[in-house]
Amino acid sequence: MSATTTLPFASEEDQKVLSGLRQGVLAIDAGNHITAVYAHSEAILGRSRESLVGGRLAAILGVGRAAEDLVERARAENTPLNSYDVRCSPPLGDIELVDLHANPFEGDGTIILSILPRRITAFLEKKGEMDAAARSVSGLASMLAHEVKNPLSGIRGAAQLMGRALDDTHLRLTDLICKEVDRIKDLVDDLESFNAPVEAHMEAVNIHEVLDHVLNVAQAGFASDAVLRPKFDPSLPAVAGNYDRLVQVFLNLVKNAVEAAGNEADITVTTAYRHGIWIKGADGKRIRLPIEIAVSDNGPGIPENIKGHLFDPFVTGRSGGTGLGLSMVARYVSNFGGTVTADNLPQGGAIIKIQLALFEDQKHEQQ
């Protein structure tokens, strides 16, 4: 094998772009040898370019075998594949998790492999602060729970009385009020034990029933002046989750999007099936997460100074915000074995994506 340090099919401008990426980028030939090294590969892998080029991918300390497995599957299926939260064993310095992305290039078996580090040491160092903050929320919620639940009961009773005097068209609104009051009561119960593990019955959930309800609630209330654009793939199978928890998740996301975008809010909610999305669970087993739900807005985007901490408790980029909504989103999604990510869109605005597992996969896993 003749090793090179440049990609023969990439222009000089492409080479500069590759070298400027803040992640590792490797070119892998059909025999799973490294033929080119770009970007921050040397710093991430702790090895020089000279020692990497020509070597076997599987020989890379920490991630080699997982990377080679992903590369071989991407080559065999001739499709881009991703593997998230891959644990480095042993760690690469302070890098304990990485995201791997394998993309077939042309038809000669070459794969472009990117390695995105996920440093969790900093998160672990501030876990004590987060736990203390969570306990503060729990204590505050316990004190307020009684005061909140009492007026909720009054609202529910009033809505039921109103419903008796309304026609069928307006009766739908009182039913909606009662359902939302019940959900808020459940949320208050959850807040009372914010720092305890979130327990929820896992079931097969039609994600579009969840999203239809969320958009109806939003349009009847906080998003009455906003443009809401559902773009759904109707063929999606049931996801593994909990209906009430998922309603809370997406109400939070849509509400945040509307508030971020302001008076001219234009919100798009999409669903899609994505092949090749996998993560490793706490037990080391690979979990497929093919169902993607994305909420995008036309607001100013996520401020750079909080982008990496958006789902931490009490972190908010909005004046008057509590910073609890997105942290609860992350808790619920994690409890379902899914992932949540946030980014800014090139044309402006922000997008939050949630990946969920199929209920069918989880059912087979338990059998």
C-alpha positions as CSV (number, residue, x, y, z in Angstrom):
1,M,0.0,0.0,0.0
2,S,1.3,3.4,-0.9
3,A,0.3,5.9,1.9
4,T,-0.3,9.5,1.1
5,T,-1.0,12.5,3.3
6,T,-3.3,14.2,0.8
7,L,-6.5,13.1,-0.8
8,P,-6.0,12.8,-4.6
9,F,-9.7,13.5,-5.2
10,A,-9.8,16.7,-3.1
11,S,-8.9,20.1,-4.5
12,E,-6.4,22.4,-2.7
13,E,-9.3,24.4,-1.4
14,D,-11.0,21.3,-0.1
15,Q,-7.8,20.3,1.6
16,K,-7.7,23.7,3.5
17,V,-11.3,23.2,4.6
18,L,-10.6,19.8,5.9
19,S,-7.6,21.0,7.7
20,G,-9.5,23.7,9.4
21,L,-12.2,21.5,11.0
22,R,-12.1,21.3,14.7
23,Q,-12.4,17.5,14.8
24,G,-10.5,14.5,13.6
25,V,-10.8,13.6,9.9
26,L,-9.2,10.5,8.4
27,A,-9.3,9.0,4.9
28,I,-9.6,5.2,5.1
29,D,-8.9,2.9,2.1
30,A,-10.6,-0.3,1.2
31,G,-8.2,-2.3,3.3
32,N,-9.0,-0.1,6.4
33,H,-5.6,1.6,6.3
34,I,-5.3,5.3,7.0
35,T,-4.2,7.2,3.9
36,A,-4.7,10.8,4.9
37,V,-4.9,12.8,8.2
38,Y,-6.6,16.2,8.6
39,A,-7.9,18.7,11.0
40,H,-7.3,18.0,14.7
41,S,-6.7,14.3,14.3
42,E,-3.2,14.4,15.8
43,A,-4.3,16.3,18.9
44,I,-7.4,14.1,19.4
45,L,-5.7,10.8,18.9
46,G,-2.4,11.8,20.6
47,R,-0.3,10.6,17.7
48,S,1.7,12.3,14.9
49,R,0.6,12.3,11.3
50,E,3.6,10.2,10.3
51,S,2.7,7.5,12.8
52,L,-0.9,7.4,11.7
53,V,-0.6,7.3,7.9
54,G,-0.2,3.8,6.6
55,G,-1.4,2.2,9.8
56,R,-4.4,0.1,10.4
57,L,-7.5,1.9,11.6
58,A,-8.2,-0.8,14.2
59,A,-4.8,-0.1,15.8
60,I,-5.8,3.4,17.0
61,L,-5.9,3.4,20.8
62,G,-9.3,3.9,22.4
63,V,-11.6,4.0,19.3
64,G,-10.0,1.9,16.6
65,R,-12.2,-1.2,16.7
66,A,-15.4,0.8,17.0
67,A,-14.3,3.0,14.2
68,E,-13.4,0.1,11.9
69,D,-16.7,-1.6,12.6
70,L,-18.6,1.6,11.6
71,V,-16.4,2.1,8.5
72,E,-16.9,-1.5,7.3
73,R,-20.7,-1.2,7.7
74,A,-20.8,2.1,5.9
75,R,-18.7,0.6,3.0
76,A,-20.9,-2.5,2.9
77,E,-24.2,-0.5,2.9
78,N,-22.7,2.3,0.7
79,T,-24.3,4.9,2.9
80,P,-23.2,7.4,5.5
81,L,-23.4,6.0,9.1
82,N,-23.0,7.6,12.5
83,S,-22.3,6.3,15.9
84,Y,-22.8,8.5,18.9
85,D,-21.4,8.4,22.4
86,V,-18.7,5.9,21.7
87,R,-16.7,5.3,24.8
88,C,-12.9,5.5,24.4
89,S,-11.3,2.6,26.2
90,P,-8.8,3.7,27.4
91,P,-9.7,7.4,27.3
92,L,-7.8,9.7,24.9
93,G,-6.4,12.1,27.5
94,D,-9.5,13.8,28.8
95,I,-11.7,12.6,25.9
96,E,-13.9,9.8,27.2
97,L,-16.6,9.8,24.5
98,V,-16.5,10.5,20.7
99,D,-19.1,10.7,17.9
100,L,-18.0,8.9,14.8
101,H,-19.2,9.7,11.2
102,A,-18.3,7.4,8.3
103,N,-19.0,8.6,4.7
104,P,-18.3,6.6,1.6
105,F,-16.4,8.6,-1.0
106,E,-16.6,7.7,-4.7
107,G,-16.5,4.0,-5.7
108,D,-13.1,2.8,-4.7
109,G,-14.0,1.8,-1.1
110,T,-12.5,5.0,0.4
111,I,-14.3,6.2,3.6
112,I,-14.0,9.6,5.1
113,L,-14.1,9.1,8.9
114,S,-14.6,12.1,11.2
115,I,-14.0,11.8,15.0
116,L,-15.8,14.4,17.1
117,P,-14.6,14.5,20.8
118,R,-17.1,14.6,23.6
119,R,-15.2,15.7,26.7
120,I,-17.3,14.8,29.8
121,T,-14.7,15.6,32.4
122,A,-15.9,19.1,32.7
123,F,-19.5,17.9,33.1
124,L,-18.5,15.5,35.9
125,E,-16.6,18.3,37.7
126,K,-19.7,20.4,37.9
127,K,-22.1,17.6,38.6
128,G,-22.1,18.5,42.3
129,E,-23.2,22.0,41.5
130,M,-26.0,20.7,39.3
131,D,-27.1,18.3,42.0
132,A,-27.2,21.1,44.5
133,A,-29.2,23.2,42.1
134,A,-31.6,20.4,41.5
135,R,-32.1,19.9,45.2
136,S,-32.9,23.7,45.5
137,V,-35.5,23.3,42.8
138,S,-37.0,20.3,44.5
139,G,-37.2,22.1,47.8
140,L,-38.8,25.2,46.2
141,A,-41.3,23.0,44.3
142,S,-42.3,21.1,47.4
143,M,-43.1,24.4,49.2
144,L,-45.1,25.8,46.2
145,A,-46.8,22.5,45.2
146,H,-49.8,23.0,47.5
147,E,-50.3,26.6,46.4
148,V,-50.1,25.7,42.7
149,K,-52.4,22.6,42.8
150,N,-55.2,24.4,44.6
151,P,-55.9,27.0,41.8
152,L,-55.4,24.2,39.2
153,S,-58.3,22.3,40.8
154,G,-60.4,25.5,40.6
155,I,-59.5,26.0,36.9
156,R,-60.4,22.5,36.1
157,G,-63.7,22.7,37.9
158,A,-64.6,25.9,36.2
159,A,-63.8,24.5,32.8
160,Q,-66.0,21.5,33.4
161,L,-68.9,23.7,34.4
162,M,-68.4,25.9,31.3
163,G,-68.4,22.8,29.1
164,R,-72.0,22.0,30.1
165,A,-73.2,25.2,28.6
166,L,-71.2,25.2,25.4
167,D,-71.8,23.7,21.9
168,D,-69.6,20.9,20.5
169,T,-67.3,23.4,18.8
170,H,-66.3,25.2,22.0
171,L,-66.5,22.1,24.1
172,R,-63.3,21.0,22.5
173,L,-61.5,24.0,24.2
174,T,-62.8,23.2,27.7
175,D,-61.6,19.6,27.1
176,L,-58.3,21.0,26.2
177,I,-58.2,23.1,29.4
178,C,-58.9,20.1,31.5
179,K,-56.3,17.9,29.8
180,E,-53.7,20.7,30.2
181,V,-54.5,21.2,33.9
182,D,-54.0,17.5,34.5
183,R,-50.7,17.6,32.7
184,I,-49.5,20.7,34.7
185,K,-50.5,18.9,38.0
186,D,-48.3,15.9,36.9
187,L,-45.5,18.4,36.1
188,V,-45.7,19.9,39.6
189,D,-45.5,16.4,41.0
190,D,-42.4,15.8,38.9
191,L,-40.8,19.1,40.1
192,E,-41.3,18.0,43.7
193,S,-38.7,15.3,43.1
194,F,-36.6,17.0,40.4
195,N,-33.4,15.5,41.7
196,A,-34.8,12.0,41.8
197,P,-34.7,9.5,38.9
198,V,-37.6,10.1,36.4
199,E,-39.8,7.1,36.3
200,A,-42.3,6.8,33.5
201,H,-44.1,3.9,32.0
202,M,-42.6,3.1,28.6
203,E,-45.1,2.4,25.8
204,A,-45.5,2.5,22.1
205,V,-46.3,6.1,21.2
206,N,-47.5,7.5,17.8
207,I,-45.3,10.6,17.7
208,H,-47.7,12.4,15.3
209,E,-50.5,12.1,17.9
210,V,-48.2,13.8,20.4
211,L,-47.2,16.5,17.9
212,D,-50.7,17.2,16.7
213,H,-51.8,17.7,20.3
214,V,-48.8,20.0,21.0
215,L,-49.5,22.1,18.0
216,N,-53.2,22.4,18.8
217,V,-52.3,23.5,22.4
218,A,-49.7,26.0,21.0
219,Q,-52.1,27.4,18.4
220,A,-54.8,27.9,21.0
221,G,-52.5,29.7,23.4
222,F,-49.0,31.0,23.3
223,A,-48.5,30.5,19.6
224,S,-51.8,32.0,18.4
225,D,-50.0,34.6,16.3
226,A,-47.2,32.4,15.1
227,V,-46.9,30.4,11.9
228,L,-46.6,26.7,12.8
229,R,-45.5,24.4,9.9
230,P,-45.9,20.7,10.5
231,K,-43.9,18.6,8.0
232,F,-44.5,15.0,9.0
233,D,-43.5,11.6,7.5
234,P,-46.8,9.8,8.0
235,S,-45.2,6.3,7.6
236,L,-43.1,6.5,10.9
237,P,-43.6,3.5,13.3
238,A,-44.3,3.9,17.0
239,V,-41.5,5.2,19.2
240,A,-40.5,4.0,22.6
241,G,-41.5,6.6,25.2
242,N,-44.4,8.0,27.3
243,Y,-47.2,10.0,25.8
244,D,-47.4,12.6,28.6
245,R,-43.7,13.1,28.9
246,L,-43.3,13.5,25.1
247,V,-46.1,16.1,25.1
248,Q,-44.1,18.0,27.8
249,V,-40.9,17.7,25.8
250,F,-42.3,19.1,22.6
251,L,-44.5,21.8,24.3
252,N,-41.3,23.1,25.8
253,L,-39.4,23.1,22.5
254,V,-42.2,24.8,20.6
255,K,-42.8,27.4,23.3
256,N,-39.0,28.1,23.5
257,A,-38.9,28.5,19.7
258,V,-41.9,30.9,19.6
259,E,-40.5,33.0,22.4
260,A,-37.1,33.1,20.7
261,A,-38.5,34.2,17.4
262,G,-40.8,36.9,18.8
263,N,-43.6,38.6,16.9
264,E,-42.8,37.1,13.5
265,A,-42.4,33.5,14.8
266,D,-42.3,31.0,12.0
267,I,-41.8,27.5,13.5
268,T,-41.3,24.3,11.6
269,V,-41.7,20.8,13.1
270,T,-40.5,17.9,11.0
271,T,-40.4,14.2,11.5
272,A,-38.2,11.8,9.5
273,Y,-36.7,8.3,9.5
274,R,-32.9,8.5,9.6
275,H,-30.8,5.5,8.8
276,G,-27.5,4.8,10.5
277,I,-28.1,6.7,13.8
278,W,-26.7,4.6,16.7
279,I,-25.5,5.2,20.2
280,K,-24.1,3.0,22.9
281,G,-26.3,2.6,26.0
282,A,-25.1,2.5,29.6
283,D,-24.9,-1.3,29.3
284,G,-22.5,-1.0,26.3
285,K,-25.1,-2.3,23.8
286,R,-25.7,-0.3,20.6
287,I,-29.1,1.4,20.4
288,R,-30.7,2.4,17.1
289,L,-32.3,5.9,17.1
290,P,-33.8,6.3,13.6
291,I,-36.8,8.6,14.5
292,E,-35.9,12.2,14.2
293,I,-38.1,15.1,15.3
294,A,-36.8,18.6,14.7
295,V,-38.1,22.0,15.8
296,S,-36.6,24.9,14.0
297,D,-37.3,28.7,14.3
298,N,-36.5,32.0,12.6
299,G,-35.2,33.6,15.8
300,P,-31.7,35.0,16.5
301,G,-30.2,31.6,17.2
302,I,-28.4,30.2,20.3
303,P,-25.9,32.5,21.9
304,E,-22.4,31.1,21.6
305,N,-21.6,31.5,25.3
306,I,-24.4,29.0,26.3
307,K,-24.4,26.8,23.3
308,G,-22.5,24.0,25.0
309,H,-24.6,24.2,28.2
310,L,-28.0,24.7,26.8
311,F,-29.5,21.7,28.5
312,D,-27.9,22.3,31.9
313,P,-30.3,23.4,34.7
314,F,-30.7,27.2,35.1
315,V,-28.9,28.0,31.8
316,T,-31.1,30.3,29.7
317,G,-30.5,32.9,26.9
318,R,-33.9,34.5,27.5
319,S,-34.6,37.3,29.9
320,G,-36.9,36.1,32.6
321,G,-36.3,32.4,31.7
322,T,-35.8,29.8,34.4
323,G,-33.5,27.5,32.5
324,L,-35.5,24.5,33.6
325,G,-37.5,23.7,30.4
326,L,-34.6,22.4,28.3
327,S,-33.0,20.5,31.2
328,M,-36.2,18.6,31.7
329,V,-36.4,17.9,28.0
330,A,-32.9,16.4,28.2
331,R,-33.9,14.3,31.3
332,Y,-37.0,12.9,29.7
333,V,-35.4,12.1,26.3
334,S,-32.4,10.5,28.1
335,N,-34.8,8.4,30.1
336,F,-36.3,7.1,26.8
337,G,-32.8,6.2,25.6
338,G,-32.8,9.0,23.0
339,T,-30.6,12.0,22.3
340,V,-31.2,15.7,22.0
341,T,-28.9,18.2,20.2
342,A,-29.1,21.9,19.4
343,D,-27.5,24.0,16.7
344,N,-27.8,27.3,14.8
345,L,-29.1,27.2,11.2
346,P,-26.9,28.7,8.4
347,Q,-29.8,31.0,7.3
348,G,-30.5,32.1,10.9
349,G,-32.5,30.7,13.7
350,A,-32.0,27.6,15.8
351,I,-32.9,23.9,15.4
352,I,-33.3,21.3,18.1
353,K,-33.3,17.6,17.1
354,I,-34.4,14.7,19.1
355,Q,-33.6,11.1,18.1
356,L,-35.8,8.3,19.5
357,A,-35.7,4.5,19.5
358,L,-38.4,2.3,17.9
359,F,-40.7,0.7,20.4
360,E,-40.3,-2.5,18.4
361,D,-36.6,-2.5,19.0
362,Q,-37.0,-2.0,22.7
363,K,-39.6,-4.8,22.9
364,H,-37.3,-7.2,21.2
365,E,-34.4,-6.2,23.5
366,Q,-36.5,-7.0,26.6
367,Q,-37.6,-10.4,25.3
